[in-house]
């Protein structure tokens, strides 16, 4: 709900270690931020910190909910409610999130959904609640309804890149790849420099390519290589981009050898030499990044899962070349 | 004409300094702070869209602008597809709040409550600047007019005379002498940084912020000014899209990558 750029959100939500570390600060922040200090005369003179502390509380509420510390989260939400009023859009959404997190069974979640519907019938443009409703439908495994809700939301708010990304994810989970590609392209139009969205688009195209016939696959793979390249161009250290580039180029090289003979004349295809050097380049950079991150404790913690996947890939290559 | 090289001396009561310079400065600062809080109190934020259709009407235009600016991320086919869709949607008014009202003249902003509110907001802002200034200036004119209150420690050219000595009709006075009315003007324009220090950088007391806000009210939220016809804006945007030139940043990216990043390594 805080309008983070999608890349920030990706980094945050994918890293449980950071989240648990953040939520461990809850007692300190909650103690520091005493609600009695509000409305005093000094408040205007402390303005910058004053605003930030509420931002901090919101973030803390999310971190606590993600790490299972529901009581601290409720405290944060109560403080926010005492400042902004409990009918504030963000506060209601946070309360809803807390209810969802503490819901015991499916019936309780359905109850949440009814509440959201009731709120929306009163105030149809309550964006945080609209988004919560979609997320809840998704977690109730009713993806079709979630997609319908999200399309209605995007019809009214076509400039929300996060919503487009979410829609792409939903489509992808339903196997509707071309729709997912369309949604990601819409997201890119709003945040043209987001390397993770470029990379995600490449990944979706790649998974498309691995499930179609050879001629179409080559075209798709070429496109997905371009998107991976662009994400690397935007962020020279982006592990996922290099991974994708490496996998996609090897697959295209493989397919090309079967297919090349028939249609080598197509104008926009890239030469095999370029492909080979791209493949080597990606592999070398992957090895380099893995070597550096493995030696550094902090960097290693940062994206463990991805690093492990990369190591596995490199192992596979080494075994294949032996 | 003042004699060159000869220092003009004026015998002043030192109390002038304490009874005029300080009061004016303090009053100016206090008014600035007061104005800030009055503006904050009276300022009502621009209304968010009340219905989904209204939100679509506002953001549909921004979508087109976004597309026009960032179309370089798309491949030519998908760009062409989107362009066709957006142009036809704009021309048919698919994003309009109430499509049946198309072509009718826009409602008079005086009778439209939303437009009225926006105009009132602008008026309030202007009043907030005008009233205190008028009051203080007449206060200074009534009490302190004609006082020469301080002497600048550096020489100035004759052009500054009208700026520094308003209210003192003496032709021969050295430009370095500052009159009380001029001290007021100097304060009026020179206290921005003091307000910035006291109230934070985005305070409402500073005139610059006022002027900027007048030019572009609530830039992000509502692209339509009161009284503007959304349909006309859409037609404009459709034309912009029709003449748009597309280039694709993905063309030749493989070679670019290899050149920029891969050149250091030997293959």
Boltz contact constraints between the chains, C-beta under 6 A:
constraints:
  - contact:
      token1: [A, 47]
      token2: [B, 200]
      max_distance: 6.0
  - contact:
      token1: [A, 124]
      token2: [B, 52]
      max_distance: 6.0
  - contact:
      token1: [A, 125]
      token2: [B, 49]
      max_distance: 6.0
  - contact:
      token1: [A, 125]
      token2: [B, 52]
      max_distance: 6.0
  - contact:
      token1: [A, 125]
      token2: [B, 55]
      max_distance: 6.0
  - contact:
      token1: [A, 156]
      token2: [B, 52]
      max_distance: 6.0
  - contact:
      token1: [A, 156]
      token2: [B, 55]
      max_distance: 6.0
  - contact:
      token1: [A, 156]
      token2: [B, 56]
      max_distance: 6.0
  - contact:
      token1: [A, 157]
      token2: [B, 55]
      max_distance: 6.0
  - contact:
      token1: [A, 157]
      token2: [B, 59]
      max_distance: 6.0
  - contact:
      token1: [A, 158]
      token2: [B, 59]
      max_distance: 6.0
  - contact:
      token1: [A, 158]
      token2: [B, 63]
      max_distance: 6.0
  - contact:
      token1: [A, 159]
      token2: [B, 59]
      max_distance: 6.0
  - contact:
      token1: [A, 159]
      token2: [B, 62]
      max_distance: 6.0
  - contact:
      token1: [A, 159]
      token2: [B, 63]
      max_distance: 6.0
  - contact:
      token1: [A, 185]
      token2: [B, 74]
      max_distance: 6.0
  - contact:
      token1: [A, 185]
      token2: [B, 78]
      max_distance: 6.0
  - contact:
      token1: [A, 188]
      token2: [B, 73]
      max_distance: 6.0
  - contact:
      token1: [A, 189]
      token2: [B, 66]
      max_distance: 6.0
  - contact:
      token1: [A, 189]
      token2: [B, 67]
      max_distance: 6.0
  - contact:
      token1: [A, 189]
      token2: [B, 70]
      max_distance: 6.0
  - contact:
      token1: [A, 190]
      token2: [B, 66]
      max_distance: 6.0
  - contact:
      token1: [A, 192]
      token2: [B, 70]
      max_distance: 6.0
  - contact:
      token1: [A, 192]
      token2: [B, 73]
      max_distance: 6.0
  - contact:
      token1: [A, 226]
      token2: [B, 250]
      max_distance: 6.0
  - contact:
      token1: [A, 226]
      token2: [B, 253]
      max_distance: 6.0
  - contact:
      token1: [A, 229]
      token2: [B, 253]
      max_distance: 6.0
  - contact:
      token1: [A, 229]
      token2: [B, 254]
      max_distance: 6.0
  - contact:
      token1: [A, 229]
      token2: [B, 257]
      max_distance: 6.0
  - contact:
      token1: [A, 230]
      token2: [B, 253]
      max_distance: 6.0
  - contact:
      token1: [A, 270]
      token2: [B, 254]
      max_distance: 6.0
  - contact:
      token1: [A, 274]
      token2: [B, 254]
      max_distance: 6.0
  - contact:
      token1: [A, 277]
      token2: [B, 258]
      max_distance: 6.0
  - contact:
      token1: [A, 277]
      token2: [B, 267]
      max_distance: 6.0
  - contact:
      token1: [A, 278]
      token2: [B, 254]
      max_distance: 6.0
  - contact:
      token1: [A, 280]
      token2: [B, 267]
      max_distance: 6.0
  - contact:
      token1: [A, 281]
      token2: [B, 262]
      max_distance: 6.0
  - contact:
      token1: [A, 284]
      token2: [B, 265]
      max_distance: 6.0
